Amino acid sequence: MSCAPSTKIYGVSQPISTNAPTKSDFKLTDSLNESLHQFECYESKEESMTRIKVLSKLNALVKQWIKTLTAQRIPNGHELNAGGKLISFGSYRLGVHNSGADIDALVIAPRHVARLDFFTSFKKMLLENSSVKNLACVENAFVPIMTLMSTLNNLVWDPRINYSDRFHLMPIITPAFPEQNSTHNVSKSTLHIIQEEMKSALLICDQIHAGSATWNNLFEEVNFFSRYRHFVALSMNEESNEGFFESRIRQLVQIMERNCQVKLAHINPKKFKSVQNASVWFLGLELIENVKNLDLTAEIEGFKKNVEKQANGIQITLDATYVKRSGLIKWIPVADLKKGRFVNKCTGTTSKKRPFSSSPISSEISQVAAKKPCIDINVRLIKMKSNN
């Protein structure tokens, strides 16, 4: 009978190893921390203090705002007892945020303070404050709130009962009741991208343990434009409405996936500034083999209609244009095209070689294009204007 102490297991899966860390493990941990500091993943003390000061000032403004409204609506000195405050939540509240991350905050106010007041009088107070440099109000944003439910039936994720749950591709279930799938919006394309990134990370981690690579290789940016040959460029000039548009780009990915000739659609979340100083987002496309012509007009039109329905008074003018990899230089600066390590889609390997040069296009890209002919894709230029 073994006298070894039993290890308490949390969750449903067994630990990979219960052995104590070795000297090599401690050395790898130290080098990982050094790399995280090098990539500025940890927040500095100055940045932490800045966050605390900002939250303190906002909390004071919230209390002042609530007292002002209370004095107007409930006179006779009740404003002195008016409650309300600003609280943080999310990654900052949990202490797991990284440097440069935003702060999720919630205003708690008495019942005589309405939602409309937040977007009118409080907005005015913020605009009049000299410390506020940029303010964008999103009145129609969908934010889950805590409400009282008459029943909890059919809220638990269960593919045996709920038919729609059977279509979820990568279920990650929350560990609290009612259990929900936190990755319900993972699509065919995003699942493939996640899997490929995990495979690449595992390969690099194996190389790190073997001593042939460093943690810096794991965190190095991958050149997005070397992954694909075909792109859809989405450009717009209204900077004030960029947040609204960015939250809806993923709908285009889902629409593209319905086209049987599109194998994968990958949106680059990074926003670029074009040569014409417009904001541009790029959607990389991987097509099935032996495709000679592809018309994506219907997909762009469908995306246009969806955005128009959700605009609600927001005016957006969007240009959607098909761009070959060799034509990207006409859109964004060469410096943006050279960032990160080059990915060879045929072999799945990465290289330090840059896929782009200023002019002409590098011979490497020309050789790849010669092996596999370019595919002509017919995409009409869509100019979107929404005045709903």
Secondary structure as GFF3:
##gff-version 3
##sequence-region A 1 388
A	DSSP	alpha_helix	23	38	.	.	.	ID=ss1
A	DSSP	alpha_helix	45	73	.	.	.	ID=ss2
A	DSSP	three_ten_helix	78	81	.	.	.	ID=ss3
A	DSSP	beta_strand	85	89	.	.	.	ID=ss4
A	DSSP	alpha_helix	90	94	.	.	.	ID=ss5
A	DSSP	beta_strand	104	108	.	.	.	ID=ss6
A	DSSP	alpha_helix	115	119	.	.	.	ID=ss7
A	DSSP	alpha_helix	121	128	.	.	.	ID=ss8
A	DSSP	three_ten_helix	163	167	.	.	.	ID=ss9
A	DSSP	alpha_helix	188	210	.	.	.	ID=ss10
A	DSSP	alpha_helix	215	219	.	.	.	ID=ss11
A	DSSP	three_ten_helix	224	226	.	.	.	ID=ss12
A	DSSP	beta_strand	230	236	.	.	.	ID=ss13
A	DSSP	three_ten_helix	239	241	.	.	.	ID=ss14
A	DSSP	alpha_helix	242	246	.	.	.	ID=ss15
A	DSSP	alpha_helix	249	257	.	.	.	ID=ss16
A	DSSP	beta_strand	262	267	.	.	.	ID=ss17
A	DSSP	beta_strand	272	273	.	.	.	ID=ss18
A	DSSP	beta_strand	279	287	.	.	.	ID=ss19
A	DSSP	beta_strand	293	295	.	.	.	ID=ss20
A	DSSP	alpha_helix	297	311	.	.	.	ID=ss21
A	DSSP	beta_strand	317	324	.	.	.	ID=ss22
A	DSSP	three_ten_helix	325	330	.	.	.	ID=ss23
A	DSSP	alpha_helix	334	337	.	.	.	ID=ss24
A	DSSP	beta_strand	342	343	.	.	.	ID=ss25
A	DSSP	beta_strand	350	351	.	.	.	ID=ss26
A	DSSP	alpha_helix	363	371	.	.	.	ID=ss27
A	DSSP	beta_strand	376	378	.	.	.	ID=ss28
A	DSSP	beta_strand	382	385	.	.	.	ID=ss29
###
